[in-house]
Amino acid sequence: MDSIDLKIGILIPFILAFIIAFTVYVGNLPFGDFLESPFSSTEDNTEENEEKIDEKNIQKQTNGSTIKESTKTKSTTEPKTSPTQINTFITDGPKEGEKIEDINKVTFKFEGKILNQTSQTGIFFETKLQGIDNTWKKTYSKERTITLPTAAKEYTFLVRAKTNNYTDSTPAKRTFKINISPYFGKIEIYDVNVKRNTNIAYITLKSNSQTGINITGWEIEGKKSCFTIPQGIEKYHPPYLKLEKDIIARYRDQIYLSDMQNPLGININLRNNKCLGYLNSYYNSVPFPMSKLCPEPENVDIFDLSANCKKFILDLNKCEIPNYGQNDKVNHDNECISYITTNLNYNGCFENYSTDSDFLRNRWHIYMNTDIIVRNDWDYLYLRDKNGLLVDKFFHDCLDCQ
């Protein structure tokens, strides 16, 4: 009995040491490893390895104490799929960098395509013209027509295709420039006239502007030659010809440009007035229709003249220069002759009526003295402002002119 007690007493320290060592060993193992690792199968270990679970004990010293943190990272492999995309294409319209010089209206056509999908339904578009539009404009149409301000300016057109779920993140775009005069549509080449069997031909311009436009310095050009519009005389008064000023085209003014020289004198260009018809009697080759609405003498003006003189005057056509040499009753009537020579001609009419509010007519007569209008051929005529920007273009066909 004593020997047994002795042996037990000897073993007790070893048993306690084993328990302490085993306890320390178990305390350093993760709980899962302690429960599963010694007893789990190979298959379980394989599945566990596939899930790739890493555990780390992180010890941080904070104020002398030890803190344990456990982080767990799980990596999985997901299948890669191509993202759905939608692309936009401009199929028609101004080219990149194009300068448009003959019109201020542009049309763009465009298409959209959904990638990685057979169905192409549900596509609509948004467009934006930088410099004009503040926001995108939605449309289900595949084209857009834009009328631009008449001025020289650069624009960029943007368009993007969309569906309810997708938007093209890179819109299609075109940058172009409009080189149109701000007077485009305000002054037009209205007509070209070629009188058969004569050398008379002229171009007619027409003003559609409510405000006056200075056209001096503008150029009209054809394939034969070109001409720069000069200054003109607003109120033509022969004794005072040095009154040229810039030509101001007012609303509904017509400007006649003849390719001949003015029979009234070199470099004389003038606005028509209600007395100018008297000059038809002197210059039969004047190409333009002069006003034939010269004021008629009023009865109060000729009240004191003789009966024969009154009858002679009242029988005259408007703007007719009296020829009284063959009329003995008038030819010997000094008072009648004095009235006729003082009043019934251009100078007399000008003195009497030039201050009337309706004295000036809405036609300018300009003499180019250059052969710009083609005969027996076709041509394009271009009207440009002082800056060389296009105001109007006119197709002239004179294939049968003689």
C-alpha positions in Angstrom: 0.0 0.0 0.0 2.8 2.3 0.8 4.5 1.4 -2.4 1.3 2.2 -4.4 0.9 5.5 -2.8 4.5 6.2 -3.5 4.1 5.4 -7.2 1.0 7.6 -7.4 2.8 10.4 -5.8 5.6 10.1 -8.3 3.1 10.1 -11.3 1.0 13.0 -10.2 3.6 15.7 -11.2 3.9 14.0 -14.7 0.1 13.8 -15.1 -0.2 17.5 -14.1 2.6 18.5 -16.5 0.8 16.5 -19.4 -2.5 18.2 -18.6 -1.0 21.6 -18.6 0.9 21.0 -21.9 -2.2 19.6 -23.6 -4.2 22.5 -22.4 -1.7 25.0 -23.8 -1.7 23.0 -27.1 -5.5 23.1 -27.3 -5.7 26.7 -26.5 -3.4 27.6 -29.4 -5.5 25.8 -31.9 -8.6 27.3 -33.8 -11.8 26.0 -32.4 -12.8 24.4 -35.7 -9.4 22.7 -36.1 -9.7 21.3 -32.6 -13.1 19.9 -33.3 -12.8 18.8 -36.9 -9.2 18.6 -38.0 -8.2 15.6 -36.0 -11.3 13.7 -36.9 -12.5 14.9 -40.4 -12.2 12.9 -43.6 -10.0 13.7 -46.6 -13.0 14.8 -48.6 -14.0 17.3 -45.9 -10.5 18.7 -45.9 -10.5 19.0 -49.7 -13.8 20.9 -49.6 -12.4 23.1 -46.9 -9.3 23.8 -49.0 -11.5 24.7 -52.0 -13.3 27.3 -50.0 -9.9 28.7 -49.1 -10.5 30.0 -45.6 -7.6 31.8 -44.1 -7.6 32.8 -40.5 -5.1 35.1 -39.0 -4.6 36.1 -35.5 -3.5 39.7 -35.3 -2.1 40.8 -32.1 -2.0 44.5 -31.4 -0.4 46.1 -28.4 -2.7 48.7 -26.9 -1.6 50.2 -23.5 0.3 47.0 -22.8 -2.8 44.7 -23.4 -3.1 42.2 -26.2 -6.0 42.3 -28.6 -6.8 39.4 -31.0 -8.5 40.0 -34.3 -9.6 37.4 -36.8 -10.1 38.3 -40.5 -11.7 36.0 -43.0 -11.3 36.2 -46.7 -13.3 34.2 -49.2 -12.3 34.1 -52.9 -14.7 32.9 -55.5 -14.4 32.8 -59.3 -17.5 34.5 -61.0 -18.2 34.0 -64.8 -17.3 36.9 -67.1 -20.0 38.3 -69.3 -19.7 40.9 -72.1 -21.5 44.1 -71.1 -24.4 45.2 -73.3 -23.5 48.3 -75.4 -25.3 50.6 -77.8 -23.5 52.6 -80.5 -24.6 55.6 -82.6 -23.6 56.4 -86.2 -24.2 59.5 -88.3 -25.1 58.3 -91.8 -25.7 61.6 -93.6 -25.2 65.4 -93.2 -22.4 67.9 -93.2 -19.0 66.3 -93.1 -16.5 66.8 -90.3 -14.9 70.2 -90.8 -17.1 71.1 -93.7 -17.8 74.8 -94.5 -21.3 75.5 -95.7 -21.5 78.6 -97.8 -24.8 78.5 -99.7 -27.5 77.6 -97.2 -28.3 78.0 -93.5 -30.3 74.7 -93.2 -28.7 71.4 -92.4 -30.1 67.9 -92.0 -28.4 65.0 -90.1 -29.4 61.4 -90.4 -28.3 58.8 -87.9 -28.7 55.1 -86.8 -28.3 53.2 -83.5 -27.2 49.6 -82.9 -27.4 47.4 -79.8 -24.4 45.1 -79.6 -24.6 41.5 -78.4 -28.4 41.4 -79.1 -30.4 40.2 -82.0 -33.3 42.4 -81.3 -32.8 46.1 -82.2 -36.2 47.4 -81.0 -36.8 50.1 -78.4 -34.1 52.5 -79.7 -34.6 56.2 -79.6 -32.2 59.2 -79.9 -31.2 62.4 -78.2 -29.6 65.2 -80.2 -27.9 68.4 -79.2 -26.4 71.2 -81.3 -23.8 73.0 -79.3 -24.2 76.7 -79.5 -28.0 76.4 -80.0 -29.4 73.7 -77.7 -29.1 74.0 -73.9 -30.3 70.4 -73.3 -30.6 67.1 -75.2 -33.6 66.8 -77.4 -35.4 63.4 -77.5 -36.7 62.0 -80.8 -37.9 58.7 -82.2 -37.0 60.0 -85.7 -33.7 59.1 -87.4 -33.0 62.5 -88.7 -33.0 66.2 -87.6 -33.2 69.3 -89.8 -31.9 72.6 -88.3 -32.3 76.1 -89.5 -29.3 78.1 -88.3 -28.8 81.8 -87.7 -27.5 83.6 -90.7 -23.9 84.4 -89.6 -20.4 82.9 -89.8 -20.2 80.4 -86.9 -18.9 76.9 -86.0 -21.2 74.3 -84.6 -20.9 70.7 -83.3 -23.8 68.3 -83.7 -24.1 65.5 -81.2 -26.4 62.4 -81.2 -26.6 59.4 -78.9 -28.8 56.3 -79.2 -30.7 55.1 -76.1 -33.0 52.4 -74.8 -34.9 52.3 -71.5 -31.8 50.5 -70.1 -28.8 51.7 -72.0 -27.3 54.9 -73.3 -24.4 55.4 -75.7 -21.7 57.0 -73.5 -19.8 58.2 -76.6 -22.2 60.2 -78.8 -21.5 60.5 -82.5 -20.6 64.1 -83.5 -19.8 66.3 -86.4 -18.2 69.8 -86.3 -19.0 72.1 -89.2 -19.1 75.8 -90.0 -21.7 78.0 -91.5 -20.3 80.8 -93.7 -23.6 82.6 -94.4 -24.0 86.3 -94.4 -26.2 87.8 -91.7 -28.1 89.4 -94.7 -28.9 85.9 -96.1 -32.6 86.0 -97.1 -32.8 89.7 -96.6 -31.5 90.7 -100.0 -32.1 88.3 -102.9 -31.3 88.0 -106.5 -34.8 88.4 -107.7 -34.5 88.0 -111.5 -32.2 88.2 -114.6 -33.5 89.9 -117.7 -32.0 89.6 -121.2 -33.9 91.6 -123.9 -33.8 89.7 -127.2 -32.1 91.3 -130.2 -30.6 94.0 -128.0 -27.5 94.4 -125.8 -29.7 95.3 -122.8 -29.5 92.9 -119.9 -29.8 93.5 -116.2 -30.0 91.8 -112.8 -32.7 92.7 -110.3 -32.0 92.5 -106.5 -34.8 92.8 -104.0 -34.8 93.8 -100.4 -36.9 91.9 -97.9 -35.6 93.6 -94.8 -37.7 95.8 -92.7 -34.6 97.9 -91.9 -32.3 99.5 -94.4 -29.2 97.6 -95.5 -26.0 99.2 -96.8 -25.1 97.3 -100.0 -22.2 99.5 -101.2 -19.1 97.3 -101.4 -21.1 94.1 -102.0 -20.1 91.9 -104.9 -22.1 90.1 -107.6 -20.2 87.4 -109.4 -20.8 85.1 -112.4 -18.5 82.9 -114.4 -17.8 85.7 -116.8 -16.8 88.5 -114.4 -17.8 90.2 -111.1 -18.9 93.7 -110.1 -18.7 95.6 -106.9 -21.7 97.7 -106.0 -20.6 101.4 -105.8 -22.1 104.4 -104.1 -25.1 106.2 -105.6 -27.2 109.4 -105.7 -30.3 109.3 -103.6 -31.9 112.4 -105.2 -30.6 112.9 -108.7 -30.2 116.6 -109.5 -28.0 117.2 -112.6 -26.4 120.4 -111.5 -25.2 118.7 -108.3 -23.8 115.3 -109.2 -21.2 115.0 -106.4 -23.7 113.7 -103.9 -22.8 110.0 -104.0 -23.4 108.1 -100.8 -23.6 104.5 -99.8 -26.6 102.8 -101.2 -29.1 101.9 -98.6 -31.6 99.3 -99.7 -34.9 99.8 -97.9 -37.8 97.4 -97.5 -39.1 96.2 -100.9 -36.5 98.2 -102.8 -35.5 96.8 -106.2 -32.0 97.3 -107.4 -31.4 97.1 -111.1 -27.9 96.3 -112.2 -27.4 96.9 -115.9 -24.3 95.6 -117.7 -24.2 98.7 -119.9 -22.9 102.3 -119.3 -25.3 104.9 -118.0 -26.4 107.2 -120.8 -26.8 110.0 -118.2 -23.0 110.0 -117.6 -20.2 107.8 -116.4 -20.5 106.5 -112.8 -23.9 107.9 -112.3 -26.0 105.5 -110.2 -29.3 106.7 -108.8 -32.5 106.1 -107.0 -35.6 106.5 -109.1 -38.0 109.3 -108.3 -41.4 110.5 -109.6 -39.8 113.0 -112.0 -37.2 110.7 -113.6 -39.6 109.7 -116.4 -38.9 113.1 -118.1 -35.5 111.7 -118.9 -37.0 108.9 -121.1 -37.5 111.6 -123.8 -33.7 112.3 -123.8 -32.3 108.9 -123.2 -34.2 106.2 -125.2 -31.5 103.6 -124.4 -32.1 103.7 -120.6 -32.5 99.9 -119.8 -34.7 100.2 -116.8 -38.3 101.1 -116.6 -38.2 104.7 -115.5 -41.1 106.1 -113.5 -43.9 107.4 -115.8 -45.9 108.8 -113.0 -44.7 112.4 -113.2 -46.9 114.9 -111.4 -49.5 116.5 -113.6 -50.0 120.3 -113.4 -52.9 121.2 -111.2 -55.6 123.6 -112.3 -54.6 126.2 -109.8 -51.1 126.2 -111.3 -52.3 127.0 -114.8 -55.4 129.0 -113.9 -54.0 132.3 -115.3 -52.8 130.8 -118.6 -54.7 131.2 -121.8 -57.3 128.6 -122.9 -55.1 127.4 -125.7 -52.1 126.9 -123.4 -54.3 125.1 -120.8 -55.6 122.7 -123.5 -52.1 122.1 -124.8 -50.7 121.3 -121.4 -53.7 119.1 -120.3 -53.4 117.0 -123.5 -49.8 116.0 -122.8 -49.0 112.5 -121.5 -47.4 112.1 -118.2 -43.7 112.8 -118.2 -43.9 114.1 -121.8 -41.6 116.9 -122.8 -43.8 119.4 -124.6 -43.0 120.1 -128.3 -44.8 123.3 -129.0 -42.9 124.4 -132.1 -45.7 123.2 -134.4 -48.4 124.8 -132.4 -48.7 128.5 -133.4 -51.1 129.4 -130.7 -48.7 128.2 -128.0 -45.5 129.1 -129.9 -46.4 132.8 -129.7 -47.7 132.7 -126.1 -44.7 133.8 -124.1 -46.4 133.3 -120.8 -47.3 129.7 -121.8 -43.8 129.0 -123.0 -42.4 130.4 -119.8 -44.5 128.0 -117.7 -43.7 125.0 -119.9 -39.9 125.5 -119.9 -39.9 126.2 -116.2 -42.0 123.3 -115.0 -42.6 120.6 -117.6 -39.1 118.9 -117.5 -36.9 117.1 -115.0 -35.3 120.1 -113.4 -38.6 121.9 -113.0 -40.3 118.8 -111.6 -37.4 118.3 -109.2 -37.7 121.9 -107.9 -41.4 121.6 -107.4 -41.7 118.1 -105.9 -38.3 116.9 -104.5 -39.4 117.7 -100.9 -42.5 115.5 -101.2 -42.6 112.5 -98.9 -43.4 110.3 -101.9 -40.8 111.8 -104.2 -38.4 108.8 -104.1 -39.4 105.5 -105.6 -38.3 102.0 -104.5 -35.9 101.4 -107.4 -32.2 101.9 -107.7 -30.6 102.2 -111.2 -27.0 100.9 -111.2 -24.8 100.7 -114.3 -22.0 98.1 -114.1 -20.4 98.8 -117.5 -19.2 95.2 -117.6 -20.4 92.1 -119.4 -21.4 90.0 -116.5 -24.6 88.4 -117.7 -24.2 85.4 -120.0 -26.1 84.9 -123.2 -26.9 81.5 -124.8 -25.7 79.7 -121.7 -26.4 79.0 -118.1 -24.7 80.5 -115.1 -24.9 80.8 -111.3 -24.8 84.3 -109.9 -23.5 84.8 -106.4 -24.2 87.9 -104.2 -21.7 88.4 -101.4 -21.5 91.0 -98.7 -18.4 93.2 -97.8 -16.9 90.2 -95.8 -17.3 87.9 -98.8 -20.1 85.9 -97.1 -22.9 84.6 -99.3 -26.1 86.6 -99.3 -27.8 84.8 -102.2 -27.3 82.4 -105.2 -29.3 82.5 -108.4 -29.4 80.0 -111.3 -29.7 81.8 -114.6 -30.6 79.9 -117.8 -30.3 81.8 -121.0 -29.8 78.9 -123.5 -32.3 80.4 -126.0 -31.5 84.1 -125.6 -30.5 85.9 -128.8 
